[in-house]
Amino acid sequence: MADTYSIESKVVIREFDEDRDVKVVGKLERNCTEINGTTKKGFSIFTNMMSNGDPLSRIRFYPLHVMLVAEMVESKELVGVVKGCIKSVQTPSGSLFKMGCILGLRVSPIHRRKGVGLKLVTSIEEWMLTNGADYAFLATEKNNNASKNLFTNKCNYFNFTSLIIFLHPPTSFPTNHISKKDVKIDKISIDQAISFYTRILKTKELYPLDMDIILKEKLSLGTWVSYYKDEGFKLNIEDIITHKSTTSSSWIIFSLWNTCEACDNNLQVKTKLFQPLRFLHATLNHAKDKICPCLRMFDSMCNNSTFGFLFLYGLHGEGENLGGLMESIWRFTSRLGEKLKECRVVITELGFGDPLVNHVPKIDSMSCIDDMWYTKRLGNHSDDENDELVEVMKRQLGNVFVDPRDF
């Protein structure tokens, strides 16, 4: 039976120190699965989001971010870590609020079930509240009961939406409905994409206010519009962007987030494989229990020493014939992924209420993961604006924007 100790007297929570903690945190993460998660036999995926192994790489995308560590008072051993950030979001009604995101929680196996994880969560929530966050947010895979119990039973989080993660290997995508000659895919400029998303994202139940920052980030490869060429008119891309088109044409817009070694932006993003499975970084962490079995189907992918993925985000479509266009998007992205050395999978995530969720191609090589988003109200507020936010967050949201920085 594990020794017990007083969490208050034995462990202190402090901010991560880049000068002295990098190697220790790296070792801790390599020896930990997600808090209360399970260890599987077989290969594992350790996502190193920067070529130098920067533990803060993901949260550096956000102006407000922090990493906290749990340190034993006497031995100075690091036994836990948590990462968090804050971003501003808006609802269709125009309500603005700040949401804190918990993107990674780790506790050393021999120090679990002693309150370390709970103290880390409490501490990151205090940081979020101090920095003006209205809500704390996290995502976990549907079948991760231990993680869900921690946050719902001990930390009072509630589920506010369910989403589906779709995965496909970057291999030649089968053509079931349309010929490549039937569809045209045009790349639009960043300014056009910003103009479009600024307008259309207001139909989403939650969307970030810094979409321009996301689109200008070097990990974003660009934005494209997919449409049929033979619907009896010449599509004017600018009309779609500005919503002036009166045609009944079908079209879909999408952007791509790249975590591979892409020549276009000189990006070095690598993932090391370990035997047996010991750790899955937060980039794919909440999906680990299902993504690993999915990847085992693609042995040729797993034989390589590096791992990366392309993430489709900002998907929005209009018109009646969207199935073929969704197929064209997956085929386009898969072919692009084939050209990237480290790309092992193409991914997107859609809310259960997103109109496009029913148009994702249903083929044998497509895999799905049920993702659950949880949130918690921080602090005590009584003004009318925050009362409205309570109602927004406590109903099941079905058509939310999935921020590629959170994935």
ABEGO torsion letter per residue (X at the ends): XBBBBBAAAABBBBBBBAAAAAAAAAAAAAABBBBGBBBBBEBBBBBBABAAGBAAAAAAABABBBBBBBBBAAAGBBABBBBBBBBBBBBAAGBBBBBBBBABBBBBAAABGAGAAAAAAAAAAAAAAAAGBABBBBBBBAABAAAAAAAAAAAGBBBABBBBBBBBBBBBBBBAABBAAABBBBBBBAAAAAAAAAAAAAABABBBAAAAAAAABAABAEBBBBBBAAAGBBBBAAAAAAGABABABBBBBBBBBBABBBAAAGBBBBBBBBOBBABBBAAAAAAAAAAAAAAAABAAAAABABBBBBBBBGBBBBEABAAAAAAAAAAAAAAAAAABAABABBBBBBBAABAAAAABBBBAABBBBBBBBBBBBBEBBABAAAAAAAAAAABBBABBBBBAAAX
